[in-house]
Amino acid sequence: MNDIAIVGRGRMGTALSRALGTVPPFGRDADPHDFQVVLLCVPDSEISRAAAAITPGPLVGHCSGATTLEPLAGHRAFSLHPLMTVTGPEAVFEGAGAAIAGSTPDALQVARDLALRLGMRPVEIADEDRATYHAAASMASNFLVTLEDAAEQVLGPERRDLLVPLVRATVENWASMGSDALTGPIVRGDEMTVSRQRRAVADRSPELVALFDALADATRALAARNSISEEEAA
């Protein structure tokens, strides 16, 4: 699909180039103005500079989740943010959501068409909702890795394989059941066990106690909310 140029040779740029079958990605200072569409896959802080380097003419888009179309001023602009974790060029986009926006009807249509070409489900996200959308994405993905790393520190890196099936099952249960997938001692009201867990964390990884306390409090609140919902439904 040689009517599309991708600027940015990082993880997202190389993965999208492979998935879309484009020419190899250009460097950040490139001016591929002879293409119909230019998609910027650069860090958020570099979008404005990369866009300014492009001679007006093609549709210009970016792949940032939190950024509005403002840094693309001077171009017919769009955005396409795959709601998918991308760690390398073999990333699979099919089945993922995609946040899209466009400054003109044709720009929005290009964003939608690209999402569909990649097998993604396009969803329009307004500028005023971008930060909220991206915060949810970071909580669901980035923070999950941070949490699992904390669990691995407590149990020991050599025992990560014991946690993997549990994590996968939990995510699948949450996908089908939502917050009703919550299990464990807090749901059962077993605060004695929670206290023992906290002491163990303090002994093994004291720097994680604050995180444990915050998550325990949030889990108590979720369990209480679920209990109230059950009572209301009864």
N, C-alpha and C positions, 0 to 999 in steps of 0.2 A: 504494500500500500504506500507507494512512493509519493503520494500527495501530502503525507504527514512527516514532519520533522520533529524529532525529540531532542531537546537541549538538556543535557545533564547526564553524566555517565555513572551516576551512583546506582544504588540498589533499585530504586523505582524506575529510573530511566532505562536501565538495561533490561529489567523485567518487562516493562511495557513495550520496549522495542522488539523484544523477542515475541511477545504475545501478539502484537499487531503486525509483525512481519515488515517493519520499516527498515530504512537504511540505518546503519549504526548511529547511535546518539552523537550529537555534536557537543563540543565543549561549551562552557557557560557564556563565553563572550562571542559566540557565533551569531551570524546574521543570515539565517536560511530563509530569506524573504521570497525566494522563488518557489516556495512550497505553499500550498493552499492553507495548511494548518500547521501551527507551531505549538508544541506542547512543552512547557517548561517543567522539568523535574529537578528543581534546584531547591536548596534550603529556603525557608520562608524569608529570611533576611536578604536573600539574593534575588528574589523575584522581580523587584522593581528595576534593579540594575540590568538583569538579563532581558527584561522586556524592553527597556530603553535602547538596548543594542540592536533591536530588530527594526528594520525599515518598515514603516506602516504599509499594510497591504494584506498579508495573510491574517486569518483568525489566530489569535494568540490565547492560549490557555495555561493554567497552572494546575498542579496536583496537590495543593495544600488543603488540608481539612479546615484549618482555623482562619485562613486568610480570605478576605473579601476580594472583589474584583478591582478594587481601587489601585493596587500596584500595577495593573495592566492598562492604566489610563493612556489614551492615545491610540488604542487598538480596539477592534471589535473583539470583545473578551469573553472567555468562558472559563469554568473550572470543572475539573473532574477529579474527585478524591475517592480512590478505591478504599472501601472500608474493609481492609484486609492487611494482615501483617506481611511484610515483604522482607525476606532475609537474603534473597539471592535471585539470580536471573531465571531460575526455574519456577518462580512463584506462579501459583494458579489463581486466576481471578474469577473463574466461572463460579456462579452461585453467590458471590459476594454482593453487598449493597454498594452503591456509588452515589456520593453527594455531588449534585451538578448545579450549575448556575450559568447564566448567560446575559450579556449586556444587550443583546439583540435576539430576536426570534431565531435567526439562522445560527447564531453562536450557541444558543441553548440547544438547538437541534443537533449540532455537531457533538456537543457534550453527551447528549442522549444516545446518539448513534454510536459513538465510541464505546460507551458503557455497554450497550447491547452487543456490539461486535466482540467485546471481551467476555460476554456471557454474564454480565453483572445486571443488577436491578437498579436502574437510575431513580433517584429521589431528589426532587428540588429542595434545596436548603437555602432559605433567605439569608442575606448578609447579617441581619441582626441575630440570627440563630446559629451562626457558624461556630462561635466560641463554645456555646452550650453543646452543640453536636460533637465537637472535637474533644471536649472534656469527657463526655460519656464514652467516646471511643478509647481515650487514654485510660480511663478507669477500667474498662472492660478488657483491654489488652495489655497495656504497659504495666499497670498496677498489678495485674494478675501474675506477671512474670516476677515482679518484685516480691509478691507474697509467696510464691512457690520457692523463690531463692531463700527467703527467710526460713521457710519450713525445712529446706534442705540443709541450711546451716545448723538448725537445731538437731536434726536427725543424723546428719553426716552426709557429705557429698557421695560417699561410696554406696549409700543406700537410696539414692534418687529413684532407682528402678522400683522400689517399694511404693513410692508415692504416685508414680505415673498413672497406674490403672485407677487409683482413687480420684485423681484430678480429672481424668477423662470421663469417668462415670459421673462425677459431680457436675461437670459442664453439660453433659448430655441430659442429666436429670433437670438441671436448671432450664435448659432449652425447651423441654417439654412441660415442665411443671411450674416454672417461675420460682418465687420465693418459697413455695411449698416443698421444694427440694431440700430445705434446710433440715439437717439432722445434728446429732451430737449432744454433749452434756448440757449445754446452755438451754437448748430446746426442752430437755427433760427436767430442767430445774436442778441439776446436780452441781451446785456451786462448790461442793467439796472437791469434786474432781477438777473443776476449773482452777481452784486454788492450788491444787497439786501440780497442774500443768504450768501455772504461772511460776511457781517455785523452780520447776525444772528448767524453764526458759531462762530464768534469772541466773541459775547455776551455769548453764551451758553457754548462753549468749545474752549476757545482761544488756547489751545495746539494743536488743529487740523487745525488751519489756514494755516500753512505751507503745510500740506497734501492737503487741499482744493485747495490752489494756484497751487501746482504741478499737481494735477489732472485736474484742469481747463485748465492749459497751454497744457497739453498732449491732452485733449479733443479738444481744439482749433486746434491743429496741425492735429489731426485725421479728424476733420470736414473739414479742408482745403484740406487735402489729398483726401478725398472722393469727394469734389467739383471739384478738378482738374481732377480726374478720370472720373467724369460725363461729364466734358467739352471735354475731349479727346475722349470719346465714342460718343459724339453728332456728 
